[in-house]
Amino acid sequence: MDIYVGNLPWSIDDDGLQALFAEHGDVISAKVIKDRETNRSKGFGFVEMDDDSGENVISSLDGSEVDGRNIKVNKSKGKK
């Protein structure tokens, strides 16, 4: 399952995102999306997990606070 994670703190990186989600199941991949020119976080990312862990993590982490920001976690709509 691909999971969209929005409103991330600017300080979080790929490893931090993976660690946050690893508490709730096996993470296949975790990627914070960065601006091509500045290499700074755009404030969102994507995590890939198995379907069972994905459903649990969405209900557990959506709206939770990470470094002072309430993150949004939901199933990714995929690339268009």
SVG drawing of the C-alpha trace seen along z (x, -y; Angstrom):
<svg xmlns="http://www.w3.org/2000/svg" viewBox="-8 -26 27 33">
<polyline fill="none" stroke="black" stroke-width="0.4" points="0.0,0.0 1.2,-3.5 0.6,-6.0 0.6,-9.8 1.9,-11.8 1.3,-15.5 2.1,-18.5 5.4,-17.0 7.9,-19.0 10.5,-20.6 13.2,-18.9 12.2,-15.3 14.1,-13.3 13.7,-9.9 15.2,-8.0 13.0,-10.0 9.9,-9.2 10.8,-5.5 11.4,-5.4 8.1,-7.1 6.2,-4.5 8.4,-1.5 6.8,-1.6 3.5,-0.4 4.8,2.3 7.4,3.2 8.2,0.2 9.1,1.1 10.2,-2.4 9.9,-6.0 10.5,-9.1 10.2,-12.8 9.6,-14.9 12.1,-17.7 12.3,-20.8 14.7,-20.2 16.4,-23.6 16.8,-24.0 16.8,-20.4 14.5,-21.4 11.5,-19.3 8.1,-20.2 6.4,-19.1 5.0,-15.8 6.2,-12.3 5.2,-8.8 5.6,-5.5 5.1,-2.0 3.9,0.7 2.0,4.0 -1.8,3.6 -2.5,4.7 0.1,2.5 -0.9,-0.4 -4.5,-0.4 -3.4,-0.3 -0.9,-3.1 -3.4,-5.4 -5.8,-5.1 -3.0,-5.4 -1.1,-8.3 -3.6,-10.5 -3.9,-13.8 -1.1,-13.0 1.5,-15.6 5.1,-15.3 7.5,-18.1 4.6,-20.5 2.7,-19.7 -0.4,-17.6 0.4,-15.2 -2.1,-14.0 -1.9,-10.3 -4.1,-8.6 -4.0,-6.1 -2.1,-7.6 -4.2,-8.3 -1.2,-7.3 0.5,-9.2 -1.7,-10.5"/>
</svg>
